[in-house]
Amino acid sequence: MEDIILKLKGISVNSNNIQIITEPSSFYRELTDQSQRAKDRISISTLYLGDGDLEKNLVSKIEENLVSNPKLKVSFLIDFLRGTRGQAAEKSSTSLLKRIADRAEIYLYHSPDLRAFFKRTLPERTNEIIGLQHMKLYIFDDNVLISGANLSDSYFTNRQDRYILFKNSPELADFFVKIIEVVGKSSFTLQSNGDTELSYDCTVHPFQGVYADYIKLLKERIEEVINSFDSKSSNSDTMVYPLLQMGPYGINQEKDFLEALFSLKEKNLNLIMASGYFNTTKEYEELIFEKGTYDLDIITAAPEANGFFGANGLSKYIPSMYSHISKTFLDQAVTFNRNIKLFEYKRQDWTFHAKGIWMETPKFTATLIGSSNYGYRSVHRDLEAQLLLVTTCPKLRSRLREEHTLISNFSSVLDVTALRRAEHHVPALVKVISKLIRNFF
């Protein structure tokens, strides 16, 4: 595994400046505290903001800081489709953020793949399957809080996710601020009256302009930031490596790393993988089953902990689809005689949204944290940002083990017997259509 890491561009960080947050309420408290204390910049990338009291309070803290500190620069990057959903009823992210739009940059990324016929015909919510801005980055001055969580009340109360804060890391903060900026300047901007306009710096319209021209524009801007990121190592016991995954633009840092990781033939390597929406690509599955020799545990959401559990319409079948995917995966593990175990997270009145990979070797511990679920849409449709954290520090290694243990404490084995329970029943129609639609989840 060390050979894979050596090929990556990373920087050293002080392990004492890394804080692993384990509870949604602590995540929210950190966001509000950082929003009040930031002196120079706040740069946030998230899928969307909710419209509840907690979200309003968070924006109020930022607004108060803007009023008291004229030097403060604030920018938000959200997804255009998800961020404007509910706009007519004043229930959207833009409805909340327009109050600071005259003092902050509010960017809305629109996938270039949603255009022409699909743009005209796909209804709200459904159109989001084409592609989204999915990065979850919360930057305050030189502090970087990376997560898989969005800014919505359930993520602050009873939706389990992951969150790691890197304090006083200017190189890391600068890198992600630049990524947010170049994506934002290739997107739409929110006006104080709630309207959206194409950014002055976006010279090709995302869905009305020539597709290849827009892809080239944003790809070149992102690659310029990637190429300017200097690897800096020292005698530090801890390193971090940013990994972007932006399939539409041919940027595949995460994909390349995972393909190498899943191909490893290392008996002394143990992997724990978590995804609230476990739906790996066929390419990843082939590598896991046919090449890898490591032990692999996978934690996913029980049907009741799936965010779509109890939904209306066709969405109510989504938990069943994931049960079917899990069973198919387990069947393959048996066929290839791989030491793979599945677990399902179930906690009363909680949902599961945690994602990432923990890697344990005799020499070091590593974890991958960020926005990706490692499925088809993460690889090919959405914009994703991850960090690979690698450490030999005994205390940090122990804290990373504690992090996945806390999640495992609410998890039970998902085997053939468990999949026979009523909550895992898969209607025949779901088995048929899951093959057709799993690339959109």
C-alpha positions as CSV (number, residue, x, y, z in Angstrom):
1,M,0.0,0.0,0.0
2,E,2.9,2.3,0.6
3,D,3.8,2.3,-3.1
4,I,0.3,3.7,-3.9
5,I,0.6,6.5,-1.4
6,L,4.1,7.5,-2.6
7,K,2.5,8.4,-6.0
8,L,0.2,11.0,-4.4
9,K,0.7,14.7,-3.8
10,G,0.3,15.5,-0.1
11,I,1.3,17.7,2.8
12,S,2.4,17.0,6.4
13,V,0.1,18.0,9.2
14,N,0.4,18.2,12.9
15,S,-1.5,15.2,14.4
16,N,-2.3,17.4,17.5
17,N,-4.2,19.7,15.2
18,I,-6.6,17.0,14.0
19,Q,-10.0,16.7,15.7
20,I,-12.2,13.7,14.9
21,I,-15.9,14.6,15.6
22,T,-18.3,11.8,16.1
23,E,-21.7,13.3,16.8
24,P,-24.0,15.5,14.6
25,S,-24.6,17.9,17.5
26,S,-20.8,18.4,17.9
27,F,-20.5,19.0,14.1
28,Y,-23.2,21.7,14.3
29,R,-21.6,23.3,17.3
30,E,-18.2,23.4,15.5
31,L,-19.8,25.0,12.5
32,T,-21.4,27.8,14.5
33,D,-18.3,28.4,16.6
34,Q,-16.1,28.6,13.6
35,S,-18.6,30.8,11.8
36,Q,-18.4,33.3,14.6
37,R,-14.6,33.2,15.1
38,A,-13.5,33.4,11.5
39,K,-11.5,36.5,10.8
40,D,-10.5,36.4,7.1
41,R,-12.5,33.8,5.2
42,I,-15.3,31.4,5.2
43,S,-15.6,29.1,2.2
44,I,-18.2,26.4,2.2
45,S,-19.1,23.7,-0.3
46,T,-22.2,21.6,0.3
47,L,-25.0,20.0,-1.7
48,Y,-27.6,22.2,-0.1
49,L,-28.8,24.0,3.1
50,G,-32.1,23.1,4.8
51,D,-34.7,25.7,5.8
52,G,-35.1,24.9,9.5
53,D,-34.2,26.9,12.6
54,L,-30.7,25.4,13.0
55,E,-29.8,26.3,9.4
56,K,-31.2,29.8,9.9
57,N,-29.2,30.2,13.0
58,L,-26.0,29.1,11.2
59,V,-26.5,31.7,8.5
60,S,-27.3,34.3,11.1
61,K,-23.9,33.7,12.8
62,I,-22.2,34.2,9.5
63,E,-24.2,37.3,8.8
64,E,-23.4,38.8,12.2
65,N,-19.7,38.1,11.5
66,L,-19.9,39.8,8.1
67,V,-21.5,42.9,9.8
68,S,-18.9,43.2,12.5
69,N,-15.9,42.3,10.3
70,P,-15.9,44.0,6.9
71,K,-12.6,42.2,6.0
72,L,-14.3,38.8,6.1
73,K,-14.8,37.1,2.7
74,V,-17.6,34.5,2.5
75,S,-18.4,32.1,-0.3
76,F,-20.8,29.3,-0.6
77,L,-20.9,26.6,-3.4
78,I,-24.1,24.6,-3.6
79,D,-25.8,22.6,-6.3
80,F,-28.1,24.6,-8.6
81,L,-30.9,21.9,-8.7
82,R,-30.9,20.9,-5.1
83,G,-30.3,24.4,-3.9
84,T,-33.3,25.9,-5.8
85,R,-35.6,23.0,-5.0
86,G,-38.6,24.5,-3.2
87,Q,-37.8,28.0,-4.3
88,A,-41.4,28.8,-5.2
89,A,-42.5,28.2,-1.6
90,E,-39.5,30.1,-0.2
91,K,-38.2,26.7,1.2
92,S,-35.0,26.5,-0.8
93,S,-31.3,27.0,0.0
94,T,-31.4,30.1,-2.1
95,S,-34.3,31.5,-0.1
96,L,-32.1,31.4,3.0
97,L,-28.8,32.5,1.4
98,K,-30.2,35.5,-0.5
99,R,-30.1,37.6,2.6
100,I,-26.3,37.6,2.5
101,A,-25.9,37.5,-1.3
102,D,-25.0,41.2,-1.4
103,R,-22.0,40.6,0.9
104,A,-21.0,37.1,0.0
105,E,-20.4,35.0,-3.1
106,I,-23.1,32.4,-3.5
107,Y,-22.4,30.0,-6.3
108,L,-24.7,27.4,-7.8
109,Y,-23.1,24.7,-9.9
110,H,-25.2,23.2,-12.7
111,S,-24.3,19.9,-14.3
112,P,-23.6,20.3,-18.0
113,D,-25.1,16.9,-18.6
114,L,-28.6,18.2,-17.8
115,R,-29.5,20.0,-21.0
116,A,-31.8,20.0,-24.0
117,F,-34.5,17.4,-23.8
118,F,-33.7,16.3,-20.2
119,K,-33.5,19.9,-19.0
120,R,-37.0,20.6,-20.5
121,T,-38.7,17.4,-19.4
122,L,-37.3,16.0,-16.1
123,P,-39.3,17.4,-13.1
124,E,-37.8,18.8,-9.9
125,R,-36.0,16.2,-7.8
126,T,-35.9,13.7,-10.6
127,N,-33.6,15.9,-12.6
128,E,-31.0,15.6,-9.8
129,I,-30.1,12.1,-10.9
130,I,-28.2,13.5,-13.9
131,G,-25.4,15.0,-11.8
132,L,-24.8,17.2,-8.7
133,Q,-22.2,19.3,-6.8
134,H,-21.6,16.9,-3.9
135,M,-18.4,18.2,-2.2
136,K,-18.7,18.8,1.6
137,L,-16.0,21.2,2.6
138,Y,-16.3,23.7,5.5
139,I,-13.3,26.1,5.6
140,F,-12.8,28.8,8.2
141,D,-9.6,30.8,7.9
142,D,-6.9,28.0,7.8
143,N,-9.2,25.4,9.4
144,V,-10.6,22.7,7.2
145,L,-13.6,20.6,8.3
146,I,-14.3,17.8,5.8
147,S,-17.3,15.7,6.0
148,G,-20.0,13.8,4.1
149,A,-22.7,15.8,5.8
150,N,-24.9,18.5,4.3
151,L,-26.2,21.6,6.2
152,S,-29.6,20.4,7.2
153,D,-31.2,19.8,10.5
154,S,-31.1,16.0,10.5
155,Y,-27.3,16.2,9.9
156,F,-27.1,18.2,13.1
157,T,-29.2,15.9,15.2
158,N,-29.8,12.3,14.3
159,R,-28.2,11.5,10.9
160,Q,-24.8,9.7,11.5
161,D,-22.0,10.9,9.4
162,R,-18.2,11.5,9.6
163,Y,-16.4,14.8,10.3
164,I,-12.7,15.5,10.7
165,L,-11.3,19.0,11.5
166,F,-7.8,20.0,10.4
167,K,-6.8,23.1,12.3
168,N,-4.1,25.6,11.2
169,S,-3.5,24.0,7.8
170,P,-3.1,26.9,5.4
171,E,-1.9,24.8,2.4
172,L,-4.8,22.5,2.7
173,A,-7.3,25.3,3.2
174,D,-5.9,27.3,0.3
175,F,-6.2,24.3,-2.0
176,F,-9.8,23.6,-1.3
177,V,-10.7,27.3,-1.3
178,K,-9.3,27.5,-4.8
179,I,-11.3,24.5,-5.9
180,I,-14.5,26.0,-4.6
181,E,-13.6,29.3,-6.3
182,V,-12.9,27.8,-9.8
183,V,-16.0,25.7,-9.7
184,G,-18.0,28.7,-8.4
185,K,-16.7,31.0,-11.1
186,S,-17.8,28.4,-13.7
187,S,-21.3,28.4,-12.3
188,F,-24.3,30.7,-11.5
189,T,-24.3,33.3,-8.8
190,L,-27.2,34.2,-6.5
191,Q,-28.5,37.8,-6.3
192,S,-30.0,39.4,-3.3
193,N,-33.5,39.3,-4.9
194,G,-33.3,35.5,-5.3
195,D,-32.5,35.5,-9.0
196,T,-29.5,33.6,-10.4
197,E,-27.1,34.9,-13.1
198,L,-24.3,33.3,-14.9
199,S,-21.0,34.2,-13.2
200,Y,-19.1,36.9,-15.0
201,D,-16.1,34.6,-15.2
202,C,-18.0,31.8,-16.8
203,T,-17.5,32.2,-20.5
204,V,-19.4,29.1,-21.6
205,H,-23.0,28.5,-20.5
206,P,-23.2,25.2,-18.6
207,F,-26.3,23.8,-20.3
208,Q,-26.9,26.2,-23.3
209,G,-23.3,26.5,-24.5
210,V,-21.3,23.9,-26.4
211,Y,-20.9,20.9,-24.1
212,A,-17.3,20.2,-25.0
213,D,-16.3,23.8,-24.6
214,Y,-17.8,24.0,-21.0
215,I,-16.1,20.7,-20.1
216,K,-12.8,22.0,-21.4
217,L,-13.2,25.3,-19.5
218,L,-13.8,23.8,-16.1
219,K,-11.4,20.9,-16.5
220,E,-8.5,23.3,-17.3
221,R,-9.4,25.5,-14.3
222,I,-9.5,22.5,-11.9
223,E,-6.3,21.0,-13.3
224,E,-4.5,24.3,-12.8
225,V,-5.3,24.2,-9.1
226,I,-4.3,20.5,-8.9
227,N,-1.0,21.2,-10.6
228,S,-0.2,24.1,-8.4
229,F,-0.6,22.1,-5.2
230,D,2.9,21.4,-4.0
231,S,3.8,18.2,-2.1
232,K,5.4,19.1,1.2
233,S,6.6,16.5,3.6
234,S,8.7,16.7,6.7
235,N,9.5,14.5,9.7
236,S,5.8,14.7,10.6
237,D,4.1,11.4,11.5
238,T,0.9,12.4,9.6
239,M,0.2,13.3,6.0
240,V,-2.9,14.3,4.1
241,Y,-3.6,13.8,0.4
242,P,-6.5,15.6,-1.4
243,L,-8.3,13.4,-3.9
244,L,-10.9,14.9,-6.3
245,Q,-13.4,12.8,-8.3
246,M,-15.1,14.7,-11.1
247,G,-15.9,12.1,-13.7
248,P,-17.6,14.4,-16.3
249,Y,-14.3,16.4,-16.5
250,G,-11.9,13.4,-16.7
251,I,-10.6,14.1,-13.2
252,N,-10.2,10.7,-11.5
253,Q,-7.9,11.0,-8.5
254,E,-10.2,9.1,-6.2
255,K,-11.0,6.4,-8.8
256,D,-7.3,5.8,-9.6
257,F,-6.5,5.5,-5.9
258,L,-9.4,3.1,-5.2
259,E,-8.6,0.9,-8.2
260,A,-5.0,0.5,-6.9
261,L,-6.2,-0.1,-3.3
262,F,-8.8,-2.7,-4.2
263,S,-6.3,-4.5,-6.3
264,L,-3.8,-5.0,-3.5
265,K,-2.7,-8.5,-2.5
266,E,-1.7,-7.8,1.1
267,K,-2.7,-10.2,3.8
268,N,-1.7,-7.8,6.5
269,L,-4.1,-5.1,5.3
270,N,-7.5,-4.7,6.8
271,L,-10.1,-2.5,5.3
272,I,-13.4,-1.2,6.7
273,M,-15.6,0.6,4.2
274,A,-18.8,2.6,5.1
275,S,-21.5,3.9,2.8
276,G,-25.0,4.9,3.6
277,Y,-25.8,4.0,0.0
278,F,-23.6,1.0,-0.7
279,N,-23.6,0.5,-4.5
280,T,-20.0,0.0,-5.8
281,T,-19.2,0.1,-9.4
282,K,-18.8,-3.2,-11.4
283,E,-15.1,-2.2,-11.9
284,Y,-14.5,-1.9,-8.2
285,E,-16.3,-5.2,-7.5
286,E,-14.2,-7.1,-10.0
287,L,-11.0,-5.8,-8.3
288,I,-12.2,-6.6,-4.8
289,F,-13.3,-10.1,-5.8
290,E,-10.8,-11.2,-8.4
291,K,-7.6,-9.4,-7.3
292,G,-7.7,-8.3,-3.6
293,T,-6.6,-10.6,-0.8
294,Y,-7.2,-8.3,2.2
295,D,-9.9,-8.6,4.8
296,L,-12.8,-6.3,4.1
297,D,-15.7,-5.2,6.4
298,I,-18.5,-3.1,4.9
299,I,-21.0,-1.0,7.0
300,T,-24.1,0.2,5.3
301,A,-27.6,1.4,6.3
302,A,-30.3,-0.9,7.5
303,P,-33.5,-0.3,5.6
304,E,-34.9,1.7,8.6
305,A,-31.7,3.8,8.6
306,N,-31.8,4.5,4.9
307,G,-32.7,8.2,4.1
308,F,-35.4,7.0,1.8
309,F,-37.2,4.7,4.3
310,G,-40.9,5.6,4.5
311,A,-40.7,7.9,1.4
312,N,-43.6,8.4,-0.9
313,G,-44.0,7.2,-4.5
314,L,-41.3,5.2,-6.2
315,S,-38.7,6.4,-3.7
316,K,-40.1,4.1,-1.1
317,Y,-38.5,1.1,-3.0
318,I,-35.0,2.5,-2.8
319,P,-34.1,0.7,0.5
320,S,-35.3,-2.5,-1.1
321,M,-33.0,-1.9,-4.0
322,Y,-30.0,-1.5,-1.6
323,S,-31.0,-4.7,0.1
324,H,-30.9,-6.4,-3.3
325,I,-27.5,-4.9,-4.1
326,S,-26.1,-6.2,-0.7
327,K,-27.4,-9.7,-1.4
328,T,-25.9,-9.8,-4.8
329,F,-22.6,-8.5,-3.4
330,L,-22.6,-11.2,-0.7
331,D,-23.3,-13.9,-3.2
332,Q,-20.2,-12.9,-5.2
333,A,-18.1,-12.9,-2.0
334,V,-19.0,-16.5,-1.5
335,T,-18.4,-17.4,-5.1
336,F,-14.9,-15.9,-5.0
337,N,-14.2,-17.2,-1.4
338,R,-13.3,-13.7,-0.2
339,N,-13.1,-12.8,3.4
340,I,-15.7,-10.1,3.2
341,K,-18.4,-9.3,5.9
342,L,-21.3,-6.9,5.6
343,F,-22.8,-5.0,8.5
344,E,-25.9,-2.8,8.8
345,Y,-26.2,0.3,10.9
346,K,-29.4,0.5,12.9
347,R,-30.0,3.0,15.7
348,Q,-33.4,4.0,17.0
349,D,-34.7,7.1,15.2
350,W,-31.4,7.7,13.4
351,T,-30.4,7.5,9.8
352,F,-27.0,6.5,8.4
353,H,-25.0,8.7,6.0
354,A,-21.4,7.9,7.0
355,K,-19.0,7.2,4.3
356,G,-15.3,6.4,4.0
357,I,-12.6,3.7,4.3
358,W,-10.4,2.9,7.2
359,M,-7.1,1.1,6.3
360,E,-5.1,-0.7,9.0
361,T,-1.5,-2.0,8.5
362,P,1.2,-2.9,11.0
363,K,3.1,0.3,10.2
364,F,0.3,2.9,9.8
365,T,-3.4,3.7,9.9
366,A,-5.1,5.6,7.1
367,T,-8.6,6.8,6.4
368,L,-10.4,8.2,3.4
369,I,-13.0,10.8,4.3
370,G,-15.2,13.1,2.2
371,S,-18.4,13.2,0.1
372,S,-18.1,10.1,-2.1
373,N,-20.2,6.9,-1.7
374,Y,-18.0,5.0,-4.2
375,G,-20.9,4.2,-6.5
376,Y,-21.4,4.9,-10.2
377,R,-22.7,8.4,-9.8
378,S,-19.8,9.3,-7.4
379,V,-17.4,8.1,-10.0
380,H,-19.1,9.4,-13.2
381,R,-21.8,12.0,-12.5
382,D,-21.1,14.2,-9.4
383,L,-18.3,16.5,-8.1
384,E,-16.7,14.8,-5.1
385,A,-13.8,15.7,-2.7
386,Q,-12.0,13.4,-0.4
387,L,-8.9,13.5,1.9
388,L,-6.6,10.5,2.5
389,L,-5.2,10.8,6.0
390,V,-2.2,8.6,6.8
391,T,-0.6,8.5,10.2
392,T,1.9,6.6,12.3
393,C,1.0,8.6,15.4
394,P,-0.2,6.1,18.1
395,K,-2.7,8.5,19.6
396,L,-4.3,9.4,16.2
397,R,-4.3,5.7,15.1
398,S,-6.2,4.9,18.3
399,R,-8.7,7.8,17.7
400,L,-9.4,6.5,14.2
401,R,-10.0,3.0,15.5
402,E,-12.4,4.5,18.1
403,E,-14.2,6.4,15.3
404,H,-15.2,3.3,13.4
405,T,-15.8,1.3,16.6
406,L,-18.4,3.9,17.6
407,I,-20.2,3.3,14.3
408,S,-19.8,-0.5,14.6
409,N,-21.4,-0.5,18.0
410,F,-24.7,0.2,16.3
411,S,-24.1,-2.3,13.5
412,S,-25.0,-6.0,13.2
413,V,-24.0,-8.7,10.7
414,L,-25.8,-8.6,7.4
415,D,-25.7,-12.2,6.2
416,V,-28.0,-14.5,4.3
417,T,-30.2,-15.1,7.4
418,A,-30.6,-11.3,8.1
419,L,-31.5,-10.7,4.5
420,R,-34.5,-13.1,4.9
421,R,-36.1,-10.8,7.4
422,A,-39.2,-8.9,6.4
423,E,-37.5,-5.5,6.3
424,H,-35.2,-6.8,3.6
425,H,-37.9,-8.1,1.3
426,V,-37.3,-7.2,-2.3
427,P,-40.3,-7.0,-4.6
428,A,-39.7,-8.8,-7.9
429,L,-40.1,-5.5,-9.9
430,V,-37.2,-4.0,-7.8
431,K,-34.9,-6.9,-8.7
432,V,-35.6,-6.2,-12.4
433,I,-35.3,-2.5,-12.5
434,S,-32.3,-2.2,-10.1
435,K,-30.1,-3.3,-12.9
436,L,-31.4,-0.5,-15.1
437,I,-31.3,2.3,-12.5
438,R,-28.4,1.6,-10.1
439,N,-26.1,3.8,-12.1
440,F,-28.2,6.8,-10.9
441,F,-27.6,6.1,-7.2
